[in-house]
């Protein structure tokens, strides 16, 4: 990351950090990152937001209600 960036995952695909590198996208949690290391982002299972790597997300982690606990 280079100031004033607050989130830079090294990708320009709009997954994790915003394409403007000014924050994380809804449905993701991001941490870390500095001038030589990209921000680490992961999608959140159980938040009700289906991200590209998920097939479903029903807002919980109950495995038998239509979507499993791994989304």
DRENPA-3360 file (N, C-alpha, C; in nm, 2 decimals, always signed):
BEGIN
1 = XXXXXXXX = +0.08/-0.12/+0.00/+0.00/+0.00/+0.00/+0.09/+0.12/+0.00 ~ +0.04/+0.22/-0.07/+0.11/+0.35/-0.07/+0.01/+0.45/-0.03 ~ +0.04/+0.54/+0.06/-0.05/+0.64/+0.11/-0.10/+0.72/-0.01 ~ -0.23/+0.75/-0.02/-0.33/+0.74/+0.08/-0.42/+0.62/+0.07 ~ -0.37/+0.51/+0.01/-0.44/+0.38/+0.00/-0.46/+0.33/+0.14 ~ -0.58/+0.27/+0.17/-0.61/+0.21/+0.29/-0.63/+0.06/+0.28 ~ -0.64/+0.01/+0.16/-0.66/-0.13/+0.13/-0.61/-0.16/-0.01 ~ -0.51/-0.25/-0.03/-0.46/-0.28/-0.16/-0.42/-0.43/-0.16;
9 = XXXXXXXX = -0.51/-0.51/-0.22/-0.48/-0.66/-0.22/-0.40/-0.70/-0.34 ~ -0.35/-0.60/-0.42/-0.27/-0.64/-0.53/-0.35/-0.68/-0.66 ~ -0.48/-0.68/-0.65/-0.56/-0.72/-0.76/-0.65/-0.60/-0.81 ~ -0.69/-0.60/-0.93/-0.78/-0.50/-0.98/-0.91/-0.56/-1.02 ~ -0.95/-0.66/-0.95/-1.07/-0.73/-0.99/-1.20/-0.69/-0.91 ~ -1.18/-0.60/-0.81/-1.30/-0.56/-0.73/-1.34/-0.67/-0.64 ~ -1.25/-0.75/-0.59/-1.28/-0.86/-0.49/-1.18/-0.83/-0.37 ~ -1.24/-0.80/-0.26/-1.16/-0.77/-0.14/-1.15/-0.62/-0.12;
17 = XXXXXXXX = -1.05/-0.56/-0.17/-1.04/-0.42/-0.16/-1.11/-0.35/-0.28 ~ -1.15/-0.23/-0.27/-1.22/-0.16/-0.38/-1.11/-0.13/-0.48 ~ -1.15/-0.11/-0.61/-1.06/-0.08/-0.71/-0.99/+0.05/-0.69 ~ -1.04/+0.14/-0.61/-0.97/+0.26/-0.58/-0.88/+0.25/-0.46 ~ -0.87/+0.13/-0.40/-0.78/+0.10/-0.29/-0.82/+0.19/-0.17 ~ -0.94/+0.23/-0.15/-0.98/+0.32/-0.04/-1.06/+0.25/+0.06 ~ -1.07/+0.12/+0.06/-1.14/+0.04/+0.16/-1.17/-0.10/+0.11 ~ -1.23/-0.18/+0.20/-1.27/-0.31/+0.17/-1.41/-0.31/+0.11;
25 = XXXXXXXX = -1.44/-0.41/+0.02/-1.57/-0.42/-0.03/-1.66/-0.49/+0.07 ~ -1.79/-0.46/+0.05/-1.89/-0.53/+0.14/-1.88/-0.68/+0.11 ~ -1.89/-0.76/+0.22/-1.88/-0.90/+0.21/-1.74/-0.96/+0.23 ~ -1.64/-0.87/+0.26/-1.51/-0.91/+0.28/-1.45/-0.85/+0.41 ~ -1.36/-0.92/+0.46/-1.28/-0.86/+0.58/-1.13/-0.86/+0.53 ~ -1.07/-0.75/+0.56/-0.93/-0.73/+0.51/-0.84/-0.68/+0.63 ~ -0.72/-0.73/+0.62/-0.62/-0.69/+0.73/-0.48/-0.68/+0.67 ~ -0.40/-0.61/+0.74/-0.26/-0.60/+0.71/-0.23/-0.52/+0.58;
33 = XXXXXXXX = -0.11/-0.54/+0.53/-0.07/-0.47/+0.41/+0.03/-0.36/+0.44 ~ +0.13/-0.34/+0.37/+0.22/-0.23/+0.38/+0.29/-0.21/+0.24 ~ +0.39/-0.13/+0.24/+0.45/-0.09/+0.11/+0.50/-0.21/+0.03 ~ +0.53/-0.32/+0.10/+0.59/-0.44/+0.02/+0.50/-0.56/+0.03 ~ +0.39/-0.55/+0.11/+0.30/-0.67/+0.13/+0.16/-0.63/+0.10 ~ +0.09/-0.70/+0.01/-0.05/-0.66/-0.01/-0.14/-0.69/+0.11 ~ -0.25/-0.62/+0.11/-0.36/-0.65/+0.21/-0.41/-0.79/+0.19 ~ -0.44/-0.86/+0.30/-0.50/-0.99/+0.30/-0.65/-0.98/+0.31;
41 = XXXXXXXX = -0.73/-1.02/+0.21/-0.87/-1.02/+0.22/-0.93/-1.15/+0.21 ~ -1.05/-1.17/+0.28/-1.12/-1.30/+0.27/-1.27/-1.27/+0.27 ~ -1.35/-1.35/+0.20/-1.49/-1.33/+0.20/-1.54/-1.38/+0.34 ~ -1.66/-1.33/+0.38/-1.72/-1.36/+0.51/-1.83/-1.45/+0.48 ~ -1.83/-1.57/+0.54/-1.94/-1.66/+0.53/-2.04/-1.64/+0.64 ~ -2.16/-1.62/+0.61/-2.26/-1.60/+0.72/-2.31/-1.46/+0.73 ~ -2.26/-1.37/+0.64/-2.30/-1.23/+0.64/-2.42/-1.20/+0.55 ~ -2.47/-1.30/+0.47/-2.58/-1.27/+0.38/-2.54/-1.22/+0.25;
49 = XXXXXXXX = -2.41/-1.20/+0.22/-2.37/-1.14/+0.09/-2.29/-1.25/+0.02 ~ -2.34/-1.29/-0.10/-2.28/-1.39/-0.18/-2.17/-1.33/-0.26 ~ -2.05/-1.37/-0.24/-1.93/-1.32/-0.31/-1.90/-1.42/-0.42 ~ -1.81/-1.39/-0.52/-1.78/-1.48/-0.63/-1.73/-1.62/-0.59 ~ -1.67/-1.63/-0.48/-1.62/-1.76/-0.44/-1.72/-1.84/-0.36 ~ -1.83/-1.79/-0.34/-1.94/-1.86/-0.26/-2.05/-1.90/-0.35 ~ -2.11/-2.01/-0.32/-2.23/-2.05/-0.40/-2.36/-2.01/-0.33 ~ -2.35/-1.98/-0.20/-2.47/-1.93/-0.12/-2.42/-1.86/+0.01;
57 = XXXXXXXX = -2.50/-1.78/+0.07/-2.47/-1.72/+0.20/-2.61/-1.68/+0.26 ~ -2.66/-1.76/+0.36/-2.79/-1.73/+0.41/-2.79/-1.66/+0.54 ~ -2.69/-1.58/+0.57/-2.68/-1.50/+0.69/-2.65/-1.57/+0.82 ~ -2.61/-1.70/+0.81/-2.58/-1.77/+0.93/-2.49/-1.89/+0.90 ~ -2.45/-1.96/+1.00/-2.36/-2.07/+0.98/-2.42/-2.21/+1.02 ~ -2.55/-2.21/+1.02/-2.63/-2.34/+1.04/-2.62/-2.42/+0.92 ~ -2.57/-2.55/+0.93/-2.54/-2.63/+0.81/-2.66/-2.70/+0.75 ~ -2.78/-2.70/+0.81/-2.89/-2.78/+0.75/-3.01/-2.69/+0.71;
65 = XXXXXXX = -2.99/-2.57/+0.68/-3.10/-2.48/+0.65/-3.10/-2.42/+0.51 ~ -3.03/-2.50/+0.42/-3.03/-2.45/+0.28/-2.89/-2.41/+0.23 ~ -2.80/-2.37/+0.32/-2.67/-2.33/+0.28/-2.58/-2.38/+0.39 ~ -2.47/-2.45/+0.36/-2.39/-2.51/+0.46/-2.30/-2.40/+0.53 ~ -2.23/-2.44/+0.63/-2.15/-2.34/+0.71/-2.03/-2.29/+0.64 ~ -2.00/-2.35/+0.52/-1.88/-2.30/+0.44/-1.92/-2.22/+0.32 ~ -2.05/-2.19/+0.31/-2.11/-2.11/+0.20/-2.08/-2.17/+0.06;
% end
